[in-house]
Amino acid sequence: MTEIDFFDILQGQIAGFLLVLTRTSGIFFISPFFGSQNIPVQIRAATAFVIAVLTFPVLMNEMIVETPETIAMFAALVVQELFIGWLIGFVGYVILAAITMAGKIMDMQVGYTIAQVMDPTSNEQSPLIGSFLYNLTIIYFLTVNGHHMIIAALVESFRSVPINSIVWNDSMANFIGNITNGIFLVGMKIAMPVTFSILMTNVGMGILARTMPQMNIFVIGVPMHLMIGTAMLALLMPFYVLFLDVMFDDMYSSISTAIKLISP
C-alpha cells in the first residue's frame, strides 16, 4: 500500500485553486457589504468558494502558478494571498469607517448619543445618525453596483499581482497610513455642516441668555439642538448622495493604487 503524501496532493491545480480561494476570502473579512457581520459566515464562505470556482479556470489560462517546495513556504504564500484580498477590502472599508465616525460626531453635537442602537456589523453600540448614514451608504453602494467593482478589482489583482509575485516596499506602509488618516479628515468634512449649525445655535442661545437672564436656556437647548440638527441633516441628504459618488470613485482609484504598489 503506497503512502499518500499530503503535500503531493497540493501540487498543481489544487494548489493554485487554494491560493485563488485564499485571496478571494480576504475581501470577505472587511470589505463593504461582503465583510458585513450581518451575513452568516457559511454564506460568505460559500460565496467566496463560488467566486473562486468561477474565476479559477480563466486565471489558469493567463498565468502559471509556481508551487512552493515546502509546506512552510506554502503557508507563507497563503498569508500573502490573504493580505492582498484583505487590502482590497480594507481600502473599500475606509469610506464606511469615515461615515461611522462622522455619525458619532454629529450624534454628539445634536444630542442623540443618549440613544444608541446595536450594530451587528461591529458588534458594539452605534450612534443613531451613524447607523442611518451607514445603512444608506450600503444601500447606495449596492444600487450603483459597487460590489461588482470589488469583485472586478479582485479579478484584476490576479492579473496585476499574479500568485507568488507580490512585491513588498515602504510605499505600502505609507499608503495604509494615509488612507487611515483620511478617515478622520473625511469624517470631519461630512459632519462639518451639522457641527457648524449646532455651533451657531449655541452662539445664539448664549446671546439670548445674556439678553434674557430669566429664560432657562438649558430647558430649550436640548430640543433646539435636536430640531436644528435633524433639519440640517435632512437638507444635506441630496448632497450626501452626490458626495458618495465622489467617495466611491476615490475608493476605486485607491484600490487600483494599492494593487499597483504591490505589483511586480
Disulfide bonds with the S-S distance in Angstrom:
none
